[in-house]
Every structure is written in structure tokens, then in C-alpha cells.
Amino acid sequence: MQIDQIRQDTLGCHDKIFLNSAGASLMPKSVIQKQMEYLQLEQEFGGYHVASQQNTVLNEFYIEAAKLINCKPQNIAFATNATDAYAKALSSIQFKPGDSIVTTDDDYISNQIAFLSLQQRLNLRIHRVKKLANNEIDLNDFLQLVKNHQPKLVAVTHIPSNSGLIQNVEEIGEICKQNGILYLVDACQSVGQLLVDTQKIACDFLTATGRKFLRGPRGTGFLYVSDRVLSQGLAPLLLDMSGARWTAPNAYELSDDAKRFEIWERSCASVIGLTEAIRYANNVGMANIEAYNINLSSQLREMLQRNSNLEVLDKGLKLASIVTFHHHNVPLQALQEVLSKNNIYYSVSFKGGALIDFSEKNVDWAIRFSPHYFNKLEEMEAVTDLLSADNFSSL
């Protein structure tokens, strides 16, 4: 990769060490340029007129997103964020009282709350797969859950927000495929940092956001919907004129493609921005981005592990570009003061957002660094040096 050119394209990476792409990353300048150009057209001619004139350009979103995750454009729906996409996918499944959902201890907090809400409303059963000692999903336990409960849905978060763990979504997908089980993958943290291939994962739904590793604007995301789901006529609980055609006073006809999961009114400038962010990633090459990120985050993790006062919390056979750690002797506030004083951008994960995982790790919080392909090794070294004991000797 041409790291110097990528950094030139990333205006916000020169005056700080930015390690929060798992929260909201830095957009390439071309993303803002494309959005501003579109908004200027709307300013002059009005949103409806511009959208009609720019229809071909707006449809490039579906082409670029399909290229990113290896599917067809008709399998892609625009969403305002990953949680929006996730809720629409869940609402399309015709659950009945007593149906089961199988998920993991490491699913995202909003997903866990959604499952519990469905449990309360529809009397569903929630089963969580056991983990092995190395933090990997216990596939034997998963097979047993499938056999015993014949779940209506299996839902797995590819990479948890609170950890660098990459979960084994492909083997889970193969089991779901063999048993005809609907399979929903939260790829919010993986799309944009790893190669994500919907055909290899064999999922029925996959959700992604624009603002994280994909480096797009806030208020954007997308939903992948498989051909199987479309052919079965699944659709979100609440439709509008984007998802269906009104054919008679008491009848409608679903859209043939994944647009049945969209809402007609949206920010077209945001669609343009997300399209450019995806195009940028596609041009750099997701294989290149993945290799760079894994190398960079691995080196950061190794450097942090040399500090005996720190506990690196990421566990698993495959780890991603989310690096979490806890300090044994220094309180969180003191750590935050040192990091902020030195212009380090990061985030904090708290137990309330990772209740099961942090209870097992016996921590209430963790600092989360999430480097991306515009970061340099020298920045990882600088952050590691900053966390040395000398900077906290007066505490």
C-alpha cells in the first residue's frame, strides 16, 4: 500500500495519533468532497430534482458495496446504521412463541438487548454457545444446541466491539446452511478492516456501518440480504414505498431485491459519501488493508504485553485491529488524562457494554485502541512508550 498517499488523503491523522477507528474513523478527504459537491447541487436545485438527475451515481452505492463483500447489487440495502439494518433483519423473521435464537457471549450489546426484548414480547428462548479455553466458539456445543433446539435464527457478531476476537463465522455458517437455519452476522467491526465474503460466510443477513473501519460518514450503513431470504418473501415488519408497490386498496407487492429493506427518504449526500468510502477501500484493496492491519495491531499488542503493569485482554486464535487492555495499578481517569494530554484518540469499553465478557475477565473497563491502515508503526511505539511506568511514577 502507498501509506504516504493514504495519509495525505487523511487530513486528521497528522496532528494526533488516532486510534479510534472502531468508534468512528477518519474519512478520506474525497468522501467529504463528494458529499459537499452533492449538497451544493441540492442547495441550488433542491433535493428531489438532484436525486432524479443523479440516479445513476446514487446506484453506484449498490455496485461498490456488492464488490466489497462479494455479492450482487440486488442483495444490498442502504441503512442509516448497522443497528437499523439489524433491526430490520430481525423484524422480517416470523418468530412464534417458543422459537429459539442461538447466539454467543460476545454479541454486541444492542443485539443482546434486542434478543431479550424479543424474548419478553414473543416468549422466545435464547441460547448462548459455550466458549473453549482459548475463547473460541465451542462448535461441538453449537452443534448440540442446533440438534436440541432447532433454532429459528443463529446470530453471531464477527468481531465484538469490546475485543479483538475474530469469531469463526464461516464454520458456523456452514452448519446453518446444512440445517436450513437463518443466519445473521453483525459485521459492524469487520467490514472495512478485513476481507468479508458473504459467500464464504454463507449468511442470510449481514449488517455493516459506514463510520467505523469503512471510513464513511455517520448515519450510513448497509444490509446484505441473501437470495434465499428474498425468494422466501421475507421483509421488514414495517414497509414503505421503497420496499413495496401498492397494487390495490388492500394489497401490495414486495420489491424483488433487498431494497424492500430500505426506507425511501434518506440523505442522498450520505449515500454519496458512503459510496466514495467503499470505493476508496476497494481501490486500496481489502486484502492489502487486512494484511496491514493485522501486522500493525499484532505489533501493538506485543509491545503492550511487555509492560508488566498492563493486562492485554484480547484472547483468541485470530485477533483483529481492536486492542484492549487494563492497567493493574493506575486508575482509568489517570490513564485518560495522560492519553488526552498527548493527543491520543481512543475509546473506553465498560462492563455494561460487554457484561458477560468483562465479568469473565474480571474487569470493569478497558482502554480500546483500534489502529487502521493510515496509522504507522512509529505511532504504536510512541503510544507504548507513553504507557510506561515513568509517566505514572508520581501517582
N, C-alpha and C positions, 0 to 999 in steps of 0.2 A: 504494500500500500504506500501511497505517497503521503506520508504523515505530515510533512510540512505544508502541503497543499490543503490537506484536511483541516489543519489548524488555522491556516489563513481563511478558510471558509467558515470557521467557528469563532466569531468575534469575541465571545465571552470567555475564552479559555486562556487569554494572555495576561490577565491581571489577577488571577486567582488559581487555586488548584481545585478544580470542580470534580467532585466525587459523589454526585447525587443523580446519576442517570436512571437509577431505579425509582427515583421520585418523579422528577421532571427534568429532562436533559436539556442540553444547549442545542438550539436549532441551527442548521446551516443557514448562512445569510440568504441563500437562494430561496429558502422557504418563505422568509419574510418578504422578499422582493416579489415573489409570485402572488402572495396574499395582498400586498399593498397595491399592486397593479390591478388586481381584480376589484378591490374595494374602490379604487379611483374610478373604475368604469361604473360601478354601482352608484357612486356619488354623482356621476354625470348623467347616467341614463336610467337609473332605477334597477332594483334587483331582478324583477321578473324579465325585463327586456334583455338584460345582460345574460341571464341564465339561458334564455332561449337562443341567443346568439352564440353562446359558449358551450352548447350542449356536448359537442364532440370532445372539447377539452375536459369537461367535467367527467365524461365517461372514461377518460384515461385512468381515473382512480381505480376502476374495477380491473383494468388490464394490468396495471402495476402491482396491485395487491395480489392478484392471482399469480403473477410471476414470482412474487416474494415467497409464497407458501405452497407453490406447486399445485394449482387447481385451475379451474376455468373461471372466467369473469362472472359467469352467471351464478357461481357459488358464493359470491361476495356481497355483503350488505354493509352499507355505511352505518356507523353508530356514533353517538356523541361521546362514548367512553366504553371501556370494557365491561363495567358493571351494567350499563344499559344493554349491551349486547347479551350479556349473561342472563339478565332477567327476561329478555325476550325469548331466548332459547328455552329457559326453564318453563316459561308460560305456555310454550307450544306443546309441551308434553302432557298428555291426557292422563294424569295421575288419578288413581282410585284409592279409597281408604284401604290401608293395609299394604300398599305398594312399598317397595324398598328402594332406597338410594344407597349405593356404596361409594364411599369417599375415603379420604386419608386424614391423618392427624395434621398434615401440613397444608391443607387447603386454606385459601385466603379468607380472612375474617368475614368479609361481606358475603362470600359464598357459604360459609358455615352458618351465618345468621339467616341467610335465605333458606337453607335446608331446614333449620329449626322452625322458621316461620311456616314452611310447608307442612312440617310435622304437626304443628299446632292446629293449622287450619284443616288439613286433609287427613290427619291421623296416619301419616307416612312413618315408615321405620327407617332410621339412619344407622348404617353400619360403617365403622371405620376400620380400614385394613391395618393389621399389625405391621410393625417395622422390625427389621432384623437388627442385630447389634451394631452393624455398620450404618444404620439409619436408612437403608434401602427398603423399599416396599417388599413385604413378605409375599411372594407370588403364590406360594402354597396356601397361605391363609386367604388370599384373594380368590383363588380357585374354589376353596371351601365355602366362602361366602356366596359366590355365584351359584354353587351347587345347592346350598341350603336355602337361599332366599330368592333366587331367580329375580334379581333386581330389575326394576324398570329403567334405571339410569345408573351409570357409573360416571363420577365426576372427579377429575384429578387436576390439580394445579401443577403445571410443568415445572416452574421454579417458584417456590414460596417467596413472599416479599421480605420475610424475616431471616432468610438464609440463602446460602449459595447452592443448596442442594438442587441437582437436576434429577427429577423423578423419571422413572422408567415408563414413559407414556407409550412407547412403541409396543412393548410386550403386553401391557395392559390392553392396548388397542386390538392386538391380535386375538386375545382371549374374548374380548367383547364381540369382535367380528364373528368368531366361531360360534358364539352363543346367541347372536342376534340381539345384543343389548345396546341400547342407545348410549353413546359415549360423548361426554362433554369435557373439553380440555380448556383450562384457563391458561392462555399463553401470554398473559399481560407482561410478564417479565422476560420472556424468552424471545418473542418476535422483535427483531432489531439487534439482538446480540448473538443469537445462534441461528444456524440453519434450521428452519422449521418446515417440515414437509408433511402436509396433511395426508398424502397418500401412504407414507410410511407409518404415520401415527394411526391411520385408519379410524379417525374420529368422525362423529356425525356433526358436531359443533366445535368450533374453536373461536375463542374471543381474544381480541388484542386491543391495545390502546395506542394512541399516537404520541403521547407526550413523553414516554419513557425512553427506552433504548432505541426506538424508531426515530426519535428526534423530530417529531412533528409538533404541531400546536396543541394546546389544551382544548378540550371539547371535541376531540376526534377519536375514532376507533373503528373497528370493523368486526363483523361476524362472518365466519365461514360456515356454510350450511351444505351438507353432503347431498349428492344426487338421491340417495336413499330417503333422506328426510323430505326432500322436495316431492319425490314421487309418491310418498305416503300421505301427502297433503297436510303435513304439519305446518302450523302457522301460529304467530303470537296471539295471545288471548284477545288483545285489542288491536284491530287493524285500522288503517285509514286508506285514502285513495291511492297511496303509493303501493300498498300491499294487495289491493283487490280492485276489481271493476264492478260497479253497481249495475247489475243486469236487469233487475226487475224491482218493483217496490219492496219485495220481501226476499230478495236474493242477491248474491254477489258471486263473483268468480275470482279465485286467487290468481295472483301473478305467477307465471311459470317459474320464475327464478327467485333468487334469495332476496330480491327487493321487496318481497312480501313481508320481510322483517324490518323494513325501513319506515320512517315517518317522512311524509312528503316535504314538510317545511324544515329547512336546515340552513346552516351557514355555508353558502357555496364557497365563500373565500376560505373557510376552514377546510373544505374538501380539496380545494386547490393546494393549500398548504400541506395537507397530509399526502397528497399525490406527489408533490415535489420531494417530501421527506423520504417516501418509499422509493421514488426514482433514484434519489441520491444513494440510498443504501444498495439498491440493485446495481447501480453503476460501480460502486466500490467493490461489491461482491460479498454476499453473506458468508461465503467460505473464508474469505480474507478477514472479514470482521470477526468471525468466531475464533479463528486461529490466533489473531492478535489479542483479543480479549482474554482468552483462556491463559495465554502466556503471561500477560500483564497481571491479571488477578492472582495467578498462581505465585508469581514472584512477590507480589504484595503480601499474600498470605504467609509465605515462607519468612519474609522479613519480620512481620509482626510476631510470628511464633518464636523468634529468637529473643523477644522481650519476655523475661520470666514473670513480669508483673501483669502481662496480658493473657487472656484466655481467648483464643480464636474458636468460635462456636460452630463453624461450618463443618458438617460431617456428611460423608457420602462418597461413593466411588467416583462420581463425576460432579465437579463443582463449577459454578458459573461465576460471572463477574459481579457477584454480590459477596462482599467480605464483611463478616460481622465479628465483633469482639467485645469483651467485657474486661474492665480493669479491676483487679482484686483490691487495690489499696487506695485508689483515687476516686472520689465521688463523681457522678455524672456531671454536675454543674461545673466542677473544676476542669474536667476534660473539655467541656463545651467552651469554656472561657478561653482556654489555650488554643483550641482549633479555630474559633472565630477570630481571635486576635491576630492569627496568622493567615487569615483569609482562606481557610479551608472550608469548602462547601460539602456537606454530608447530611445524613439524617439519623434519627434515633428511632429504633423499634422498641416498643414497650410490651410488657407481658399481656396487656389487654388485647393486643392485636395478634398475638401468637400464643394463646392461652395454653394449649397442650404442649407445644414445643418448648416454650420457655419454662414451663413447670418441670419438664423432664431435665432441662439443662440447669435448673435451679438458679435462674437469673430473672431480674425484674426489668432489665433494659439491656440494650446492646447498641453500640455505635455501628452504623452501617455505611461502609464505603462501597461505591459502585462505579469503578473506573470504566471508561469506554474507549473506543478506538481513536479519539482525539487526544487522549492522555499519553504521557511519556513515562518511561521508567524512572527518569530523574525526579519526577513528581512523587512517585511511590517511595523513593528513597528519602525525599525531603519530609514526607508525612511520617514515615517510620522513625526518622531521627527526632522529629518533634515530640514523639510519644515516649522518648527515652526518659529514664528516671531523673536525669538532671533538671528537666523542666518542671518537676514537681517536688523537688527536694525541700522547698520551703513550706510545704503543706503539712 
